[in-house]
C-alpha cells in the first residue's frame, strides 16, 4: 500500500501508485483472465506530470483577473450600446473560444489562458445581458444553468469545469427559489437545492470511470468540486430561513448516507450480514435525529465517507474543512437559541463517539 | 528532488486520467486498462475503513462536542461571575495542555492539544482584559500572548504552532505600529511592511537552516515556503504603491520596491539553481507579474476602455509565460538542476 505519513493518517484514503496497480494486477492474475497486457517499459512515454496546484492557482487567478479587465473594457467602450448587443457579444465570445480550444493546431499556455479568460468574460456578458433584456431573474438563472451545463461538456478545461459546477449550481438554487409557490412549505426550494446539488456532486465521484474519457474528458471531479462549492453556499442561508427549513434536506441526506454505507458494504463483502446493514441504518438514523433539522453535519460526513470510498484525499480534507466552517457559521444562526444549538452539537458529537465505539468493538470481535 | 510530483511514472498516483494516458502510450491495452480502472475504484479494505472511521468519528465527534460546549458556555456567559469566567477558560486551557503533555509531545495529538492550550492563553488574556478593564492596548495583549506562549510552542516542536506564533508576532507588530508609530511616520505602511518582510525572511532562513542541519521536527519545507511567500507578499503594498504613483512615492516606498525586486531576484537564483523549490519560484514569479502588470495600470486613467483591454491581454501573456517557465524549470530541476 502507498506510504502515508503525518497526523491522522487513517483519515486519508490509500491511493495506489501506477506501479502498485500493475503489481497487484499481475499478482492477482486479472491481466491473464482478461487477456490484458501491461508493458511498464512504455510508461516513460507518459506526458509530464500536471502542474502542481499552486501553479494552476496562479494560472486560474490570472485568467479571472484578465476576464474582469476585458469585461470592463467592453462595458466602458462604446462597442456595445444595448443589452442585446451585450448578450450577443458574450455568446459569440463563448462560441469562438470553444471553437479555438477544439481546433487550434497547436496548444500553448498563452492560447489556453487567453481562451479561458475570454470565455469567462463572454459568460459574464451573456448572463447579465440576458437578465437585463428579459428583466427576469428566472430567465437569467435558467440561461446560466443551461450555458454552464453545456460548457462543462464542451469546454475542455478544469478551471472552466469547476466554474460550471459552481455557477450552474448557484443558478439552480436561484431558479428553484424563484419558482417557489406560495402555500407550500416555505423553505422547500432551499432543501431541494441542497439535495439536488449533493446528489449531482456525489454522482460525479460515484459513477465508475469508463475506459474512454467521455464528454467530460475525465474532469468529472472538477465539476463535482464546483457543485460542492455551490452546496456550501446553499447550506449557509438555509440556517436563516423559517420553520421547517432543513428538515427535508436532513432526511434526504440521511437516506443518501445510509445508501452509501450499504453500497460500500456490498463492495467490501459479497454477502454482508443483516446486522451490518442494520448498523449502518441505525447509525445514520441516530445522527439524523441528533442533528435534525441542520443538514450541514450530515453533508460534511457524507462527503468525507464518499471521498474515502473513491480514494479522493482532497474530498476528505474539503469535507472536514466544511464541517469546521459550518460549525462556526452555525453560531450565527438566529432561528435557534445558543442552548438549542449547543444541544444539537453535543448530541451529534456524542452519537459519533458512540458509533466509533461500536465500530471498534465490532472490529475487535472479529 | 525539487519537483512536488514524482518523476518515475510508476510512483505517480494511479488516477483514471493517468491510466488512460498510459493506455494511449501503449503501456496498457484495453483489457488491462479496464482491469486497472476497476482495481483503483475498489473501495479501501475493511481494515482501512476501520482506521478511517475510527479517526473520522473521533475527530468529528470531538470537534462537535467541543463546539457544543463552547456554545453552552456562551449561552450562560452573561450569568457567570468574573471568577467563574476566568476559572472556566483557565481550567479548559490547563486541561488541554495537560492532556497534550500526557499524550506525549512527540505525537501529533499531543502537539495539537498543546496548540489548543496556546489558543486558550489568548482567551484567558482577553477575558482578563474584559473583566478588569486594565486599559491595555490590543498590541500589548498580543505581545503578552506571544511571550507567554513561546515556551509551550518551543516545547511542542510543532510546525503549525510555530506558524501560529509568528502570526501572533505579526499581529503585535501591526497593532503596535498603528498605536505607537503611525502618527509619526511619513509613509505609514511601508516601514511596517519592510519590518514584516525582515521578520518573515529571518524566520524562513532560520527554518531552512534548521532543516538543513537535520532537526527532525523542522523536516517539512512547507513552513519556510509559506514564510517566503508571506515575506514577498507584504512587499507588494509599497512596491505597487510606488509603481502606480511614482511621483508621490516616498523613500520608504521606493525602498519597498527595490527590496521586492531584490528578494525576487534572490529567490529566483537560489531556488532555481541552489536549492530547487518550485513553490518559492512560483511566489517570486507571481510578485514579478504583479509589478509588471501595475506599470500600464497607472496609464488606465488616460486610456479607459482600451487600457483595460490591453492590461487584460498583457496579464494573460504574462501568466502564460510564467506558467511555461515554471513547467520548464520544474522539468529541468528534477533532472539535476541543469
Boltz contact constraints between the chains, C-beta under 6 A:
constraints:
  - contact:
      token1: [A, 7]
      token2: [B, 108]
      max_distance: 6.0
  - contact:
      token1: [A, 8]
      token2: [B, 55]
      max_distance: 6.0
  - contact:
      token1: [A, 10]
      token2: [B, 51]
      max_distance: 6.0
  - contact:
      token1: [A, 10]
      token2: [B, 52]
      max_distance: 6.0
  - contact:
      token1: [A, 10]
      token2: [B, 55]
      max_distance: 6.0
  - contact:
      token1: [A, 11]
      token2: [B, 55]
      max_distance: 6.0
  - contact:
      token1: [A, 13]
      token2: [B, 44]
      max_distance: 6.0
  - contact:
      token1: [A, 14]
      token2: [B, 44]
      max_distance: 6.0
  - contact:
      token1: [A, 15]
      token2: [B, 13]
      max_distance: 6.0
  - contact:
      token1: [A, 16]
      token2: [B, 14]
      max_distance: 6.0
  - contact:
      token1: [A, 17]
      token2: [B, 11]
      max_distance: 6.0
  - contact:
      token1: [A, 17]
      token2: [B, 14]
      max_distance: 6.0
  - contact:
      token1: [A, 18]
      token2: [B, 9]
      max_distance: 6.0
  - contact:
      token1: [A, 18]
      token2: [B, 10]
      max_distance: 6.0
  - contact:
      token1: [A, 18]
      token2: [B, 12]
      max_distance: 6.0
  - contact:
      token1: [A, 18]
      token2: [B, 14]
      max_distance: 6.0
  - contact:
      token1: [A, 19]
      token2: [B, 10]
      max_distance: 6.0
  - contact:
      token1: [A, 21]
      token2: [B, 14]
      max_distance: 6.0
  - contact:
      token1: [A, 21]
      token2: [B, 36]
      max_distance: 6.0
  - contact:
      token1: [A, 21]
      token2: [B, 39]
      max_distance: 6.0
  - contact:
      token1: [A, 25]
      token2: [B, 35]
      max_distance: 6.0
  - contact:
      token1: [A, 30]
      token2: [B, 35]
      max_distance: 6.0
  - contact:
      token1: [A, 31]
      token2: [B, 32]
      max_distance: 6.0
  - contact:
      token1: [A, 34]
      token2: [B, 31]
      max_distance: 6.0
  - contact:
      token1: [A, 34]
      token2: [B, 35]
      max_distance: 6.0
  - contact:
      token1: [A, 35]
      token2: [B, 31]
      max_distance: 6.0
  - contact:
      token1: [A, 36]
      token2: [B, 29]
      max_distance: 6.0
  - contact:
      token1: [A, 36]
      token2: [B, 31]
      max_distance: 6.0
  - contact:
      token1: [A, 36]
      token2: [B, 32]
      max_distance: 6.0
  - contact:
      token1: [A, 36]
      token2: [B, 35]
      max_distance: 6.0
  - contact:
      token1: [A, 37]
      token2: [B, 29]
      max_distance: 6.0
  - contact:
      token1: [A, 37]
      token2: [B, 32]
      max_distance: 6.0
  - contact:
      token1: [A, 38]
      token2: [B, 28]
      max_distance: 6.0
  - contact:
      token1: [A, 38]
      token2: [B, 32]
      max_distance: 6.0
  - contact:
      token1: [A, 39]
      token2: [B, 27]
      max_distance: 6.0
  - contact:
      token1: [A, 42]
      token2: [B, 25]
      max_distance: 6.0
  - contact:
      token1: [A, 42]
      token2: [B, 26]
      max_distance: 6.0
  - contact:
      token1: [A, 42]
      token2: [B, 27]
      max_distance: 6.0
  - contact:
      token1: [A, 43]
      token2: [B, 9]
      max_distance: 6.0
  - contact:
      token1: [A, 43]
      token2: [B, 27]
      max_distance: 6.0
  - contact:
      token1: [A, 45]
      token2: [B, 25]
      max_distance: 6.0
  - contact:
      token1: [A, 46]
      token2: [B, 9]
      max_distance: 6.0
  - contact:
      token1: [A, 46]
      token2: [B, 21]
      max_distance: 6.0
  - contact:
      token1: [A, 46]
      token2: [B, 25]
      max_distance: 6.0
  - contact:
      token1: [A, 49]
      token2: [B, 5]
      max_distance: 6.0
  - contact:
      token1: [A, 52]
      token2: [B, 4]
      max_distance: 6.0
  - contact:
      token1: [A, 54]
      token2: [B, 279]
      max_distance: 6.0
  - contact:
      token1: [A, 54]
      token2: [B, 282]
      max_distance: 6.0
  - contact:
      token1: [A, 55]
      token2: [B, 282]
      max_distance: 6.0
  - contact:
      token1: [A, 55]
      token2: [B, 326]
      max_distance: 6.0
  - contact:
      token1: [A, 58]
      token2: [B, 282]
      max_distance: 6.0
  - contact:
      token1: [A, 58]
      token2: [B, 286]
      max_distance: 6.0
  - contact:
      token1: [A, 59]
      token2: [B, 319]
      max_distance: 6.0
  - contact:
      token1: [A, 59]
      token2: [B, 323]
      max_distance: 6.0
  - contact:
      token1: [A, 62]
      token2: [B, 315]
      max_distance: 6.0
  - contact:
      token1: [A, 62]
      token2: [B, 319]
      max_distance: 6.0
  - contact:
      token1: [A, 66]
      token2: [B, 312]
      max_distance: 6.0
  - contact:
      token1: [A, 66]
      token2: [B, 315]
      max_distance: 6.0
  - contact:
      token1: [A, 66]
      token2: [B, 316]
      max_distance: 6.0
  - contact:
      token1: [A, 69]
      token2: [B, 308]
      max_distance: 6.0
  - contact:
      token1: [A, 69]
      token2: [B, 311]
      max_distance: 6.0
  - contact:
      token1: [A, 69]
      token2: [B, 312]
      max_distance: 6.0
  - contact:
      token1: [A, 70]
      token2: [B, 312]
      max_distance: 6.0
  - contact:
      token1: [A, 72]
      token2: [B, 308]
      max_distance: 6.0
  - contact:
      token1: [A, 73]
      token2: [B, 305]
      max_distance: 6.0
  - contact:
      token1: [A, 73]
      token2: [B, 308]
      max_distance: 6.0
  - contact:
      token1: [A, 73]
      token2: [B, 309]
      max_distance: 6.0
  - contact:
      token1: [A, 76]
      token2: [B, 304]
      max_distance: 6.0
  - contact:
      token1: [A, 76]
      token2: [B, 305]
      max_distance: 6.0
  - contact:
      token1: [A, 77]
      token2: [B, 305]
      max_distance: 6.0
  - contact:
      token1: [A, 109]
      token2: [B, 320]
      max_distance: 6.0
  - contact:
      token1: [A, 109]
      token2: [B, 323]
      max_distance: 6.0
  - contact:
      token1: [A, 109]
      token2: [B, 324]
      max_distance: 6.0
  - contact:
      token1: [A, 110]
      token2: [B, 320]
      max_distance: 6.0
  - contact:
      token1: [A, 113]
      token2: [B, 316]
      max_distance: 6.0
  - contact:
      token1: [A, 113]
      token2: [B, 319]
      max_distance: 6.0
  - contact:
      token1: [A, 113]
      token2: [B, 320]
      max_distance: 6.0
  - contact:
      token1: [A, 114]
      token2: [B, 316]
      max_distance: 6.0
  - contact:
      token1: [A, 117]
      token2: [B, 316]
      max_distance: 6.0
  - contact:
      token1: [A, 208]
      token2: [B, 41]
      max_distance: 6.0
  - contact:
      token1: [A, 209]
      token2: [B, 16]
      max_distance: 6.0
  - contact:
      token1: [A, 209]
      token2: [B, 37]
      max_distance: 6.0
  - contact:
      token1: [A, 211]
      token2: [B, 33]
      max_distance: 6.0
  - contact:
      token1: [A, 211]
      token2: [B, 34]
      max_distance: 6.0
  - contact:
      token1: [A, 218]
      token2: [B, 16]
      max_distance: 6.0
  - contact:
      token1: [A, 218]
      token2: [B, 17]
      max_distance: 6.0
  - contact:
      token1: [A, 264]
      token2: [B, 43]
      max_distance: 6.0
  - contact:
      token1: [A, 267]
      token2: [B, 43]
      max_distance: 6.0
  - contact:
      token1: [A, 268]
      token2: [B, 46]
      max_distance: 6.0
  - contact:
      token1: [A, 304]
      token2: [B, 56]
      max_distance: 6.0
  - contact:
      token1: [A, 308]
      token2: [B, 52]
      max_distance: 6.0
  - contact:
      token1: [A, 309]
      token2: [B, 43]
      max_distance: 6.0
  - contact:
      token1: [A, 327]
      token2: [B, 67]
      max_distance: 6.0
  - contact:
      token1: [A, 338]
      token2: [B, 71]
      max_distance: 6.0
  - contact:
      token1: [A, 338]
      token2: [B, 74]
      max_distance: 6.0
  - contact:
      token1: [A, 338]
      token2: [B, 75]
      max_distance: 6.0
  - contact:
      token1: [A, 339]
      token2: [B, 75]
      max_distance: 6.0
  - contact:
      token1: [A, 341]
      token2: [B, 71]
      max_distance: 6.0
  - contact:
      token1: [A, 342]
      token2: [B, 68]
      max_distance: 6.0
  - contact:
      token1: [A, 342]
      token2: [B, 71]
      max_distance: 6.0
  - contact:
      token1: [A, 342]
      token2: [B, 72]
      max_distance: 6.0
  - contact:
      token1: [A, 345]
      token2: [B, 64]
      max_distance: 6.0
  - contact:
      token1: [A, 345]
      token2: [B, 67]
      max_distance: 6.0
  - contact:
      token1: [A, 345]
      token2: [B, 68]
      max_distance: 6.0
  - contact:
      token1: [A, 346]
      token2: [B, 65]
      max_distance: 6.0
  - contact:
      token1: [A, 346]
      token2: [B, 68]
      max_distance: 6.0
  - contact:
      token1: [A, 348]
      token2: [B, 64]
      max_distance: 6.0
  - contact:
      token1: [A, 349]
      token2: [B, 61]
      max_distance: 6.0
  - contact:
      token1: [A, 349]
      token2: [B, 64]
      max_distance: 6.0
  - contact:
      token1: [A, 349]
      token2: [B, 65]
      max_distance: 6.0
  - contact:
      token1: [A, 352]
      token2: [B, 57]
      max_distance: 6.0
  - contact:
      token1: [A, 352]
      token2: [B, 60]
      max_distance: 6.0
  - contact:
      token1: [A, 352]
      token2: [B, 61]
      max_distance: 6.0
  - contact:
      token1: [A, 353]
      token2: [B, 61]
      max_distance: 6.0
  - contact:
      token1: [A, 355]
      token2: [B, 57]
      max_distance: 6.0
  - contact:
      token1: [A, 356]
      token2: [B, 57]
      max_distance: 6.0
  - contact:
      token1: [A, 356]
      token2: [B, 58]
      max_distance: 6.0
  - contact:
      token1: [A, 359]
      token2: [B, 53]
      max_distance: 6.0
  - contact:
      token1: [A, 360]
      token2: [B, 54]
      max_distance: 6.0
  - contact:
      token1: [A, 363]
      token2: [B, 50]
      max_distance: 6.0
